[in-house]
Structure formats: C-alpha cells, structure tokens
Amino acid sequence: MTRTQIEYLKWLGYEDTQEDGAILEYPKMGNDGFVWKGAKFKDVMRTFSANYKRGYLRNCAKRIINEI
C-alpha cells in the first residue's frame, strides 16, 4: 500500500494502531477495522464500504423503529 493510499484511509477516519502486524485501524469496526501490512487497498475499501453501508442501514432501521 502506498503512502497516498494510507493518507486516503486516514481521511476516512482510520487511525494509527498499536496492534501487532496492523498499520491502521478504524475503531468503530472492531476486528474488521484493522489494516494489515500486506493488505490491498481495494480490499480495505471494499470492507470499509460494506461496513459503512451496514452501519448506515442499521441506524436508519433504528430511526424507523423509534418513530413507529
């Protein structure tokens, strides 16, 4: 992964981590949020996108339930 790609991930909210073997983490994603040294940028973006959509939809469902 290039420095530019790492900067893109930081712009999305990834942070430096102390986890062994990981270079970044997205704290709200739990174990899915770690970026490992050998990870491909496209794979990390797919995981981020899937988790982001899942979280967004979960929040929408909670709002709908609360209004019913």
Buried (B, 14 or more C-beta within 10 A) or exposed (E): BEEEBBEBBEEEBBEEBEBEEBBBBBEEBEEEBBBBEEBEBEEBBEBBEEBBEEEEEEEEEEEEEEEE
